[in-house]
Amino acid sequence: MNPKTADKSLFEQVLSTVLPSAKAEAAESEETKRDLQAKQAETTQSLKALESKQADVKAERQQARSAHVAAYKQLKGQAAQLKDLKQQTAALAPDKFMMPATGRLSQGYGPASGQFGYTFHNGIDIAANVGTPIYAAAAGTVTDVKSGGPYGKHVFIEHEINGQKWTTVYAHMHKIEVKTGQTLLQGEGIGQIGNTGNSSGPHLHFEVHQGEYGFSSSSAGNTVNPMDVAEVLGGASPIKATY
């Protein structure tokens, strides 16, 4: 046998055995490489999407923070404007009382029949729907808040006008929105008209006392007719001209 021919034959046998396996491994390696590249591209795309979302979240957070700062500044500005407006209102408020509610004059000031336990009605009654707002007749301090008795839910406010002490009374209320010791400007809300206590229908019983509160069922006592001292806020027309 020729040695060279034998070696060539052996080489061809080895080559025919190894080459297909090597090709298969190379093909598998190439496929694995492509898979890895695809996964890398997918990961890169996911990373970019995540970075984009993070940027959006950051932008939204910054926008929300800016909106919050702007809203806070606006609120502070509005609070300052409200404070200035209250000071201006206090400075410009007339030194007379205003009518504390809008409605119909259902009973005036003066002698009464005695049917309800008094022969002198020392205030006026303003009839209106339950819930109608009631306002402070003048700037002052709430001296008492009560929820029972003939007056039902009622409020006392003390005022000082031109060196003279006055007391106003607001009775038969549905809801009280102030507390004892609270200071008020003229026209600030104090509650709502109701039908509490000795009341035959929803109305506000309003009294004006020259000095401290003093009740009399048979005389005027220290009360004055609200129609003589109270005006509609914003003008000189008394309540009798519009009620």
matplotlib code that plots the C-alpha trace (Angstrom):
import matplotlib.pyplot as plt

x = [0.0, 1.2, 1.6, 0.7, -2.5, -3.3, -2.7, -4.9, -7.7, -7.4, -7.5, -10.6, -12.3, -11.5, -12.6, -15.8, -16.5, -15.5, -16.6, -20.3, -20.1, -18.1, -20.5, -23.4, -21.7, -20.8, -24.4, -25.7, -23.2, -24.3, -28.0, -27.1, -25.3, -28.4, -30.6, -28.3, -28.2, -32.0, -32.3, -29.8, -31.7, -35.0, -33.3, -31.9, -35.4, -37.0, -34.3, -35.0, -38.7, -38.1, -35.9, -38.6, -41.2, -38.9, -38.4, -42.1, -42.7, -40.0, -41.5, -45.0, -43.6, -41.9, -45.1, -47.1, -44.5, -44.6, -48.5, -48.5, -46.0, -48.1, -51.4, -49.8, -48.6, -52.0, -53.6, -51.3, -52.1, -55.8, -55.5, -53.6, -56.3, -59.0, -57.3, -56.9, -60.6, -61.7, -59.6, -61.0, -64.5, -64.0, -62.7, -65.6, -68.4, -71.2, -71.6, -75.2, -76.7, -77.6, -80.6, -79.3, -81.4, -83.6, -87.2, -90.7, -91.5, -94.0, -94.2, -93.1, -91.8, -94.3, -97.4, -98.5, -101.7, -100.1, -101.1, -97.5, -96.7, -95.6, -97.6, -94.7, -92.7, -89.2, -87.8, -88.9, -89.6, -88.2, -89.9, -87.9, -87.2, -85.2, -81.5, -81.7, -78.4, -78.2, -75.5, -74.0, -75.8, -72.6, -69.0, -68.7, -68.0, -70.2, -71.0, -73.3, -74.5, -77.5, -79.6, -82.7, -85.5, -88.1, -85.5, -84.4, -81.0, -79.9, -76.8, -75.9, -73.4, -72.0, -71.0, -69.4, -70.5, -69.4, -68.5, -71.9, -72.4, -75.1, -76.3, -78.1, -80.0, -80.7, -83.3, -85.0, -82.0, -81.7, -77.9, -75.3, -72.0, -70.2, -68.9, -68.6, -65.7, -65.5, -65.0, -67.0, -67.1, -70.4, -72.0, -70.2, -72.4, -73.4, -75.9, -79.2, -82.9, -84.9, -87.9, -86.5, -87.9, -91.3, -91.8, -94.9, -92.9, -89.4, -88.2, -85.5, -86.4, -84.0, -83.6, -81.4, -80.6, -78.9, -76.4, -76.4, -79.2, -82.3, -85.5, -89.0, -92.2, -94.4, -92.3, -89.5, -87.0, -83.7, -84.5, -85.0, -87.0, -84.6, -86.5, -85.3, -81.6, -80.9, -80.5, -80.0, -76.3, -75.0, -77.7, -79.8, -83.1, -84.7, -86.0, -89.6, -89.0, -88.1, -89.8]
y = [0.0, 3.5, 5.4, 8.7, 7.3, 5.8, 9.1, 10.9, 8.4, 8.7, 12.5, 12.4, 10.1, 12.4, 15.5, 13.9, 13.1, 16.4, 18.9, 18.4, 18.7, 21.8, 23.3, 22.5, 24.1, 27.1, 27.4, 27.0, 29.6, 32.0, 31.5, 32.0, 35.2, 36.4, 35.6, 37.5, 40.5, 40.4, 40.3, 43.1, 45.2, 44.5, 45.3, 48.6, 49.5, 48.7, 50.8, 53.7, 53.4, 53.3, 56.3, 58.1, 57.3, 58.4, 61.7, 62.1, 61.4, 63.9, 66.5, 65.9, 66.1, 69.3, 70.7, 69.7, 71.3, 74.5, 74.4, 73.9, 76.8, 79.0, 78.1, 78.8, 82.2, 82.9, 81.8, 84.1, 86.9, 86.3, 86.2, 89.5, 91.0, 89.8, 91.3, 94.6, 94.5, 93.8, 96.7, 99.0, 97.8, 98.5, 102.0, 102.8, 101.1, 103.6, 104.3, 103.1, 99.7, 97.7, 95.4, 91.9, 89.9, 90.1, 89.2, 90.4, 92.6, 90.3, 92.1, 95.6, 97.3, 98.5, 97.5, 93.8, 91.9, 89.8, 86.6, 85.3, 86.5, 90.1, 93.3, 95.1, 93.8, 95.2, 94.3, 93.5, 90.2, 89.6, 86.6, 84.5, 80.9, 78.7, 79.1, 82.7, 84.3, 86.6, 89.3, 91.4, 94.7, 96.5, 95.7, 94.3, 91.3, 88.3, 88.3, 85.3, 82.4, 80.3, 77.5, 77.4, 79.3, 81.5, 82.9, 79.4, 79.6, 83.2, 85.5, 88.7, 91.1, 94.2, 97.3, 100.6, 103.4, 107.0, 106.1, 104.6, 100.9, 99.0, 95.4, 93.6, 90.4, 87.8, 85.2, 82.0, 81.1, 77.8, 77.7, 79.7, 80.3, 82.4, 81.8, 83.8, 86.3, 86.4, 89.9, 90.7, 93.3, 94.9, 92.6, 89.4, 86.3, 85.0, 82.3, 81.4, 82.3, 79.5, 78.6, 77.7, 78.7, 80.4, 80.9, 80.3, 80.4, 80.9, 84.5, 86.5, 88.5, 91.4, 93.8, 96.9, 97.9, 101.1, 99.8, 96.2, 93.8, 94.3, 92.5, 93.9, 92.1, 95.2, 98.2, 99.2, 99.2, 100.3, 99.1, 101.3, 100.7, 99.0, 100.8, 104.1, 103.2, 100.5, 101.0, 98.7, 98.2, 100.2, 102.9, 105.0, 103.3, 101.9, 98.4, 99.6, 101.0, 97.6, 95.0]
z = [0.0, -0.8, 2.5, 0.9, -0.5, 2.9, 4.7, 2.2, 2.6, 6.4, 6.2, 4.0, 6.4, 9.3, 7.3, 6.3, 9.9, 11.5, 8.8, 9.1, 12.8, 12.6, 10.1, 12.3, 15.3, 13.2, 12.0, 15.6, 16.8, 14.1, 15.0, 18.7, 17.7, 15.8, 18.8, 21.1, 18.7, 18.5, 22.3, 22.6, 20.1, 22.0, 25.3, 23.9, 22.6, 25.9, 27.7, 25.4, 26.0, 29.8, 29.6, 27.6, 30.2, 33.0, 31.1, 30.7, 34.4, 35.3, 33.0, 34.5, 38.0, 37.2, 35.6, 38.6, 40.9, 38.8, 38.9, 42.6, 43.1, 40.8, 42.6, 46.0, 44.8, 43.5, 46.7, 48.7, 46.4, 46.7, 50.5, 50.5, 48.2, 50.5, 53.5, 51.8, 50.7, 54.3, 55.5, 52.8, 53.6, 57.3, 56.5, 54.1, 56.0, 56.9, 60.6, 60.5, 60.6, 57.5, 57.3, 58.1, 55.6, 52.5, 52.8, 53.7, 56.7, 58.4, 61.7, 62.6, 65.8, 68.4, 70.4, 70.0, 70.9, 73.7, 71.9, 72.0, 75.6, 74.8, 74.4, 72.8, 69.8, 70.4, 67.0, 63.4, 61.7, 58.2, 56.7, 54.1, 53.2, 55.5, 54.6, 53.6, 54.6, 57.6, 57.8, 60.6, 60.8, 61.7, 62.6, 66.1, 68.4, 69.0, 72.7, 72.9, 70.9, 72.1, 70.7, 73.0, 74.6, 72.9, 70.5, 69.4, 67.8, 68.2, 68.2, 70.1, 68.6, 70.4, 68.4, 69.1, 66.8, 67.3, 70.9, 71.6, 72.5, 70.7, 70.7, 67.9, 68.2, 65.5, 66.5, 65.2, 63.1, 61.2, 61.3, 63.2, 61.5, 64.2, 67.7, 70.9, 70.8, 67.0, 65.5, 62.4, 59.7, 58.6, 56.1, 57.1, 57.2, 60.6, 59.7, 58.0, 58.6, 60.3, 62.3, 65.7, 69.1, 69.4, 65.7, 63.6, 60.3, 58.9, 59.6, 61.3, 64.4, 64.5, 67.5, 68.0, 71.6, 72.6, 75.1, 76.4, 75.7, 78.0, 77.4, 78.1, 77.1, 77.7, 76.6, 74.2, 77.0, 75.5, 72.0, 69.0, 65.9, 63.4, 60.6, 62.0, 62.2, 59.6, 55.9, 52.9, 52.4, 49.5, 49.6, 51.9, 51.1, 54.3, 54.4, 54.2, 50.7, 49.3, 51.5]

ax = plt.figure().add_subplot(projection="3d")
ax.plot(x, y, z, "-o")
ax.set_aspect("equal")
plt.show()
